[in-house]
Amino acid sequence: MSEDKRMDPMTGEKVEVTGTYETEWGREEQLKRGDRFPVDLALGETEWKMVSYELDDAQKGETQKGVFGTAKGEKAGEK
């Protein structure tokens, strides 16, 4: 039986992956790569757990205007 020896990041450490993170008490916050994990107002220093990755426009099903002719919600020929 293998044990997971990874530790969740702590307050003050650098964010390695952009996404949504939550504290031990479930408070969620959007953080970008290079940010520092903030102090939680209720807990002080805490562990942060990633709950979802940031999605880019293509993963959300949206396209950039002009790339494929029309942007989401526009009909061909509209400006």
N, C-alpha and C positions, 0 to 999 in steps of 0.2 A: 504494500500500500504506500503510495507516494504522498508526501506532505507538501503543501504549497508554502514555500518559504519566502514568497514575495511579500513586501510590506507596502501598504498604501502610502502615498506621499503625505507629508506633514506640512503644517503651516510653515511658511517661509521658504520651502523648497521651490525650485523652478518647475513650471508646467512644461512637460515634454510633448504633449499632444493636445491640440485644440479640441474643446468639447465641453460638455456639461458635467460638472462634478457635484457631489453632495457630501455634506458632513455626516458625522455619526448620528446626528439628530434629524437628518433628512433635508436640511436647507440646501437648495440647489443654486449653483452659480455658473454662468458661462465664463470660461477662461480660455485665453489664447496662449499658444506656444510662446515661451519666453517670459510670461507673467510669473508672479510669485503667488503661491497659495496663500490667501488672506487669513487673518485671524478671525475666528467666528465670534460675534458679539456676545453670545451666551456661553460658549464653551472655552473661549480663549484659544490656545493651541489645540489643534484637532487633526485627525486623519481625514483625507479627502479620497473619495472613491469615484472613478469615472462611471457615469451612467449612460452617456451617449456621445458619439462622435459628432463633430460639426459636419453638416452636409453641404456640399457646394450646389450651385444652381442646377447642374446636370443631374445630380442625384435626387433633387427635389422635383424633377420633371419639368423644370423651366429652361428656356433657352434665352440666350442673349439676343437682343434686337439686332437684326442684320445678319446674324450668323446663319440662320436657317430661313431667312425671308421675313418672318413675323415674330413678334414677341408674344408671350402668353396672353391670351385674351384679345388679340387683334385679329382682324380678318385680312386676308390678302387684299392689297390695294389701299388700305387705310393708313393714315400717317399719324 
